[in-house]
Amino acid sequence: MDTRKLIQQTLDAFNRHDVGAIAEAYDRDATSYDPQYENPLRGRDAIVKDMADFIRAFPDVQGKITSPILVSENAAAFEMEVTGTHNGPLVSPNGDIPPTHKTVSFKVGRFVYLTPEGKFNSCNRYYDMLSIMAQLGLMHEHA
């Protein structure tokens, strides 16, 4: 599978909120770093549950790739923007955050690594948690 096509298909599934189609893109033993968690998510089931929880918290969430997708042998990097309204409980390491009904928009840097079979083996996301919490009215941003 073409790496750019896999990334776009997975983003399309995310935008449709099709968790089953998202799951198909990941290797069973995949990992995912996310700044929200102390340790990387381990295994396709944990990664997909995290995405399902996020979609539940932001039921209108949409993502858009905002940079070229840079591809090298078994890896790719790109930037995207994610926008959604917090209308469901947001799972966090410290417990669920009740809906604030506020809209957030944030940039995400993504670095993905693929298995020889063309599945995501590692999918790391980098974004500004402080900005998201401030947009939700949960804390103030400091310069």
N, C-alpha and C positions, 0 to 999 in steps of 0.2 A: 504494500500500500504506500502511496505517496505521502510523505510526512505532512506536507501542507494540507493535503486533502483530509487526512485523519484529524488534524487540528481543527479545520473548518467544520467537518462533520460533527465533531464532539461539541464545538461551540453551538452549532445549529441545534443539537439535541438539548444542550443547556438552555438555549433560548425558547425551546418548545417545552421545557421542564420535563423532558423524557429521561428519567433516571435510568431506565433499562438500557436505552441506547448509549448513555454515558458509560455505564458499566461495561459494555462490550468493548470499549476502547482500552480498558485497563487489563494488564496482566494480573493474574490471581495474587501474586506476591508483590505487587507494586507498592511503592512508598510515596508519600507526599509531605513535603515541608510546608507549613502554614504558620505565619507569625503568631496566630492566635493560640497555638499549642506549644507546650514546653518540649514535647518530643514529636518527631514525624509520625503521621498516620501510617499504619502498617497494614497492608493487604487491601485488595480491591473493595471488600465489603466495608471497611472503615472509611475509605475514601468516598465511596458512593453514599454511605450514610451521612457523611459530612455535607456532601452536595445536596442531598435530599433535605437535610435540616436547614440548610441555607435557603433553599427554594421555598420551604415552608415559612421561614421568617420573612422572606421578600418575595411574595407570590407573583409579583409582576417583574421580577428581575430579568435584565437583558444584558448581554455582553457584546462588545464590539472590538474587533482587533484594530489597533490604531497605529501599527508599525508594520514594516515588512517582516515576514517570518523568516528568520535566519536559520538555515539548515546546514548541518554538517553530519556526515555519515549517520550516526545513530542519535543525534541530538538536535534540538531546535530551541530558539529563543524568540520571544515576541512580547509586545506590550498590548494591553487591552484596557478598555474602560468598562466598568460595571456600574449599572444604575438600577435602583429598586427602592420600593417603599416598604418600610418595616411594619408590616401588618400581622405578623405572627410571632410566636416566641422565638427568640434568637438564642440558640444553644451556645453557651460559653463554658470555659473550664470552671467558672465559679457559680454555675447555675444559669437557668434560663433568664433572659432579659425580656420583660414584657413588651408588647408592641408599643412603639412611640408614635407610629403613624407618620413618621418623617421620612423624607426621601434622601437617599445617599447617592453619591456619585464618586467613584474613586478609580485610580489607575492601578493596574496590576502588572508586574513583571512576571513572565512565566518562562520557566526553563524545563524542558521535557527531554527525557531519554527513553529510547525505544528498545524493545527486545528485537532479536533477529526476525521474529514473526510479525513485527509491526504493531505491537501493543505498547501502551505506555508502561514503562518499568519504574520510572520516577517522574513525578510531576510537581515541581516546586513553584510556589506562589509567593510573591513578595509585594506587600502593600502597606500603607500607613494606617495602622490600627487607631492611632490617636485622632487622625482626621475623621475616621468613621465614627468613633465614639462622640466626637464633638458635633458632627452633623446630626447624630441621634439625640443630642442634647444631654448626653450622659457625663460629659466633662468639657472643660475649656481647653482650647488649643493655646499653647504658649509659643511665642516666637523664638 
